[in-house]
Amino acid sequence: MRMKFNLLAVLGLGGKVRGALTVETDAACKSGRDGAEYSNICLCLGGIEFIIGVVVMLVSRNFDDVEIEQLGLNGKVRAESEVAFGDRVGVILIHGRAGDENVMWVFSRAIEDLDPIVIAPRGLVPDPIGGYSWWNLHHDPNTEESPSPSHSKLAQVKPAIDKIIEAAKKMPEMYGVDPNKIFVLGFSQGGAVSISCAMEHPQMFRGVGMLASFVPSVIKEKYADCDLSGLNVFISHGTKDRIIPIERAKEGLDFLTERGANVAYNEDEVGHKISSAGIKSFKNWLMERA
């Protein structure tokens, strides 16, 4: 099996530099542990391939027709686990703008120790700059990804929220996930979807991971008076992020904390991506709550 994905989408750069940089993983060598693959990471520049490292990727497959019908989404799933049916941890991976269901699996090393059930849905709308998004942004993609109320209305954001919540509701019956152990992890726009879902149904998710992300303004307006007591949130952001400035992350931190959420905050001197230290911090946070 050979998987190919756009590194720029993984790093949150979407289509800013199109066609110049891709990453491929060659899943030819598997570990002895069920559910994990050790894959070469190849950097492709101008048709020349360089192996730059090795990554652990959880084995996944495309949704089958039944799953697409029941979940109402396209995407990928890691549906096997040695944990007893009904006791399994569920993780929903939500990609950012101009991504797809393949890009979030690079966070496998943060979740693999849980032997979880994982679903990675595809965004609802094709994005003009490539890939898929959860809602389209009607402004210059080379400026700021996080929209203001004048750019994104609640009606644009709500379909994504509804789809992810419905998928979370069905994970226990479909995959044997403990309904009290469902986490949602999103990068960039995917993190905005993740926290929006949790604010809509605070008791549904054991925890929310917001990586290089923000709380959408329209969601802040709708839930200005909400009680988020007991909601666990992990935020990681880069101090050099020019796509979503760190001020947006700190605004989200303040908004969530003031409404009672238990927020763990991490920042590193990186751009619109997550550092190795950030991934390690997220893993530790997750393991303590799963």
Wavefront OBJ file of the C-alpha trace (Angstrom):
o trace
v 0.000 0.000 0.000
v 1.334 3.402 -0.942
v -0.256 6.564 0.346
v 0.314 10.026 -0.974
v -0.712 13.313 0.572
v 0.088 16.972 0.309
v 2.584 17.998 2.989
v 1.484 21.600 2.670
v -2.038 20.574 3.642
v -0.681 18.711 6.662
v 1.215 21.807 7.696
v -1.855 23.936 7.145
v -0.553 25.755 4.094
v -3.231 24.296 1.858
v -2.775 25.400 -1.714
v -0.422 28.293 -1.137
v 2.388 26.545 -2.997
v 0.664 24.109 -5.273
v 2.234 21.124 -6.956
v 5.689 21.752 -5.567
v 5.781 19.513 -2.562
v 4.234 16.174 -1.706
v 4.918 13.427 0.751
v 4.526 9.718 0.161
v 4.632 6.901 2.632
v 5.591 3.449 1.510
v 3.864 1.059 3.911
v 5.934 -1.961 3.057
v 7.346 -2.632 6.501
v 4.907 -3.344 9.310
v 5.654 -3.651 12.975
v 4.718 -6.694 14.996
v 2.115 -4.657 16.845
v -1.387 -4.845 15.417
v -2.696 -1.632 13.970
v 0.540 0.188 13.209
v 2.687 0.551 10.122
v 6.234 1.829 9.914
v 6.521 3.755 6.683
v 9.255 5.588 4.845
v 8.546 9.280 4.508
v 9.638 10.500 1.099
v 10.027 14.133 0.160
v 9.308 14.662 -3.536
v 10.722 17.757 -5.167
v 10.469 18.168 -8.889
v 10.037 14.435 -9.377
v 13.117 13.558 -7.314
v 12.319 11.486 -4.236
v 14.251 11.701 -0.979
v 13.599 9.456 2.018
v 13.651 11.833 4.973
v 12.507 9.643 7.849
v 10.181 7.041 9.224
v 6.756 7.514 10.762
v 4.323 5.206 12.524
v 0.944 5.239 10.797
v -2.128 3.459 12.091
v -3.623 1.138 9.492
v -6.820 2.546 8.042
v -9.207 1.888 5.175
v -11.766 3.877 3.244
v -15.315 3.958 4.545
v -17.385 1.242 2.902
v -20.802 1.953 1.388
v -22.632 1.090 4.596
v -20.459 3.445 6.655
v -20.875 6.250 4.134
v -24.646 5.825 4.329
v -24.776 5.600 8.124
v -22.278 8.358 8.848
v -23.293 10.606 5.990
v -19.626 11.269 5.256
v -16.759 10.047 3.126
v -13.523 9.283 4.900
v -11.249 6.650 6.394
v -11.473 4.478 9.486
v -9.282 2.416 11.730
v -11.976 -0.060 12.785
v -9.916 -2.785 14.464
v -9.001 -2.861 18.157
v -8.074 -5.506 20.684
v -9.973 -3.608 23.376
v -13.313 -5.186 24.282
v -16.338 -4.054 22.263
v -18.007 -1.296 24.237
v -14.859 -0.221 26.081
v -12.914 1.222 23.149
v -11.593 4.763 22.878
v -12.887 6.676 19.876
v -10.950 9.426 18.122
v -12.261 11.679 15.353
v -9.526 13.333 13.275
v -10.652 16.496 11.494
v -8.398 17.992 8.841
v -7.942 21.659 8.066
v -8.688 23.747 5.033
v -7.760 22.208 1.673
v -7.037 18.815 3.249
v -8.723 15.434 3.087
v -9.201 12.221 5.049
v -5.558 11.182 4.587
v -3.608 14.046 6.119
v -4.427 13.707 9.833
v -2.964 10.215 10.189
v 0.428 11.819 10.761
v -0.761 12.242 14.359
v -0.912 8.458 14.788
v 1.967 8.396 17.245
v -0.026 10.575 19.622
v -2.962 8.163 19.803
v -1.656 4.681 18.924
v -1.055 3.561 22.524
v -4.810 3.725 23.162
v -5.495 1.083 20.465
v -8.390 3.329 19.453
v -11.131 3.306 16.888
v -10.356 6.262 14.618
v -12.421 7.949 11.957
v -11.078 10.674 9.685
v -13.909 12.234 7.680
v -13.446 14.247 4.516
v -14.492 17.898 4.467
v -17.911 18.676 3.085
v -17.022 21.100 0.305
v -14.350 21.111 -2.413
v -12.110 24.076 -1.783
v -11.234 26.429 -4.660
v -7.544 26.173 -3.732
v -7.613 22.350 -3.726
v -8.664 19.550 -1.411
v -11.705 19.815 0.810
v -12.815 22.144 3.567
v -15.598 22.180 6.141
v -16.819 25.538 4.897
v -15.469 27.853 2.240
v -13.841 31.151 3.087
v -14.694 34.090 0.901
v -11.510 36.072 1.286
v -7.884 35.999 0.207
v -6.441 32.585 1.255
v -2.968 34.158 1.459
v -3.963 36.324 4.405
v -5.681 34.835 7.455
v -7.429 31.470 7.547
v -9.569 32.204 10.577
v -12.674 34.071 9.393
v -14.399 37.028 10.971
v -18.210 37.100 11.337
v -18.434 39.044 8.085
v -16.781 36.164 6.244
v -18.391 33.088 7.824
v -21.981 32.867 8.963
v -23.391 30.274 11.314
v -25.298 28.725 8.426
v -21.956 27.945 6.761
v -20.417 26.354 9.841
v -23.456 24.434 11.132
v -23.508 21.600 8.527
v -20.015 20.493 9.552
v -20.944 20.592 13.237
v -24.064 18.524 12.635
v -22.222 15.887 10.584
v -19.434 15.364 13.124
v -21.853 15.196 16.056
v -23.961 12.629 14.224
v -20.863 10.545 13.464
v -19.816 10.684 17.130
v -23.257 9.487 18.200
v -22.985 6.442 15.944
v -19.465 5.340 16.925
v -20.569 3.286 19.979
v -23.036 1.157 18.037
v -20.957 0.846 14.872
v -17.498 0.312 16.368
v -17.927 -0.567 20.062
v -16.647 2.766 21.340
v -17.354 3.716 24.960
v -19.612 6.797 24.625
v -17.706 8.381 27.502
v -14.365 8.019 25.723
v -14.797 9.925 22.479
v -12.146 12.517 21.612
v -12.130 14.914 18.691
v -8.854 16.296 17.325
v -8.656 18.959 14.664
v -5.958 20.935 12.899
v -6.536 24.548 11.838
v -10.087 24.810 10.454
v -10.608 21.248 11.709
v -9.863 22.415 15.245
v -12.498 25.115 14.844
v -14.996 22.431 13.839
v -13.914 20.287 16.796
v -14.434 22.933 19.462
v -17.687 24.038 17.831
v -19.014 20.477 18.128
v -17.994 20.309 21.772
v -19.673 23.608 22.556
v -22.850 22.361 20.890
v -22.739 19.138 22.973
v -20.247 19.588 25.853
v -21.096 16.206 27.424
v -20.532 14.212 24.244
v -16.745 14.462 24.083
v -14.183 13.343 26.629
v -11.756 15.866 25.211
v -11.040 18.236 22.345
v -7.679 18.849 20.680
v -7.221 22.184 18.921
v -3.986 22.243 16.945
v -3.006 25.570 15.341
v -6.634 26.556 15.532
v -9.206 29.042 16.863
v -12.730 29.392 18.202
v -14.858 30.795 15.363
v -16.339 34.204 16.069
v -19.832 33.077 15.124
v -19.591 30.253 17.670
v -18.418 32.653 20.377
v -21.452 34.801 19.672
v -23.889 31.890 19.787
v -22.476 30.363 22.973
v -21.468 33.528 24.821
v -23.410 32.398 27.902
v -22.677 28.670 27.771
v -21.387 26.564 30.667
v -18.395 24.444 29.664
v -17.626 23.032 33.101
v -16.009 19.624 32.769
v -14.995 20.037 29.114
v -11.344 19.060 28.575
v -9.511 21.024 25.875
v -5.941 20.889 24.621
v -4.619 23.858 22.638
v -1.252 23.905 20.873
v -0.167 26.834 18.738
v 2.917 28.311 17.113
v 4.171 31.734 18.142
v 5.259 32.331 14.533
v 1.953 31.295 12.949
v 1.076 33.792 10.216
v -2.017 31.939 9.010
v -3.818 31.939 12.350
v -1.950 34.375 14.611
v -1.328 33.161 18.135
v -3.540 35.953 19.429
v -6.517 33.974 18.081
v -5.434 30.943 20.113
v -5.102 33.052 23.267
v -8.513 34.601 22.666
v -9.924 31.088 22.438
v -8.077 30.074 25.598
v -9.594 32.989 27.509
v -13.085 32.395 26.113
v -13.086 28.695 27.043
v -11.487 29.149 30.454
v -13.909 31.908 31.445
v -16.785 29.504 30.749
v -15.401 26.738 32.899
v -13.502 24.515 30.464
v -10.388 22.692 31.663
v -7.830 23.936 29.142
v -4.239 22.757 28.739
v -2.250 25.256 26.683
v 0.997 24.703 24.793
v 2.914 27.026 22.497
v 6.166 26.627 20.576
v 8.312 28.784 18.304
v 6.916 27.348 15.070
v 4.634 28.521 12.286
v 1.302 27.038 11.231
v 2.127 23.526 12.377
v 2.639 21.440 15.493
v 6.102 20.783 16.870
v 7.335 17.423 18.137
v 7.089 18.829 21.647
v 3.490 19.832 20.974
v 2.607 16.334 19.803
v 4.255 14.852 22.886
v 2.318 17.225 25.142
v -0.909 16.291 23.409
v -0.157 12.591 23.794
v 0.462 12.998 27.524
v -2.737 15.004 27.903
v -4.709 12.366 25.993
v -3.294 9.398 27.910
v -4.241 11.025 31.220
v -7.872 11.367 30.154
v -8.602 8.286 28.065
l 1 2 3 4 5 6 7 8 9 10 11 12 13 14 15 16 17 18 19 20 21 22 23 24 25 26 27 28 29 30 31 32 33 34 35 36 37 38 39 40 41 42 43 44 45 46 47 48 49 50 51 52 53 54 55 56 57 58 59 60 61 62 63 64 65 66 67 68 69 70 71 72 73 74 75 76 77 78 79 80 81 82 83 84 85 86 87 88 89 90 91 92 93 94 95 96 97 98 99 100 101 102 103 104 105 106 107 108 109 110 111 112 113 114 115 116 117 118 119 120 121 122 123 124 125 126 127 128 129 130 131 132 133 134 135 136 137 138 139 140 141 142 143 144 145 146 147 148 149 150 151 152 153 154 155 156 157 158 159 160 161 162 163 164 165 166 167 168 169 170 171 172 173 174 175 176 177 178 179 180 181 182 183 184 185 186 187 188 189 190 191 192 193 194 195 196 197 198 199 200 201 202 203 204 205 206 207 208 209 210 211 212 213 214 215 216 217 218 219 220 221 222 223 224 225 226 227 228 229 230 231 232 233 234 235 236 237 238 239 240 241 242 243 244 245 246 247 248 249 250 251 252 253 254 255 256 257 258 259 260 261 262 263 264 265 266 267 268 269 270 271 272 273 274 275 276 277 278 279 280 281 282 283 284 285 286 287 288 289 290
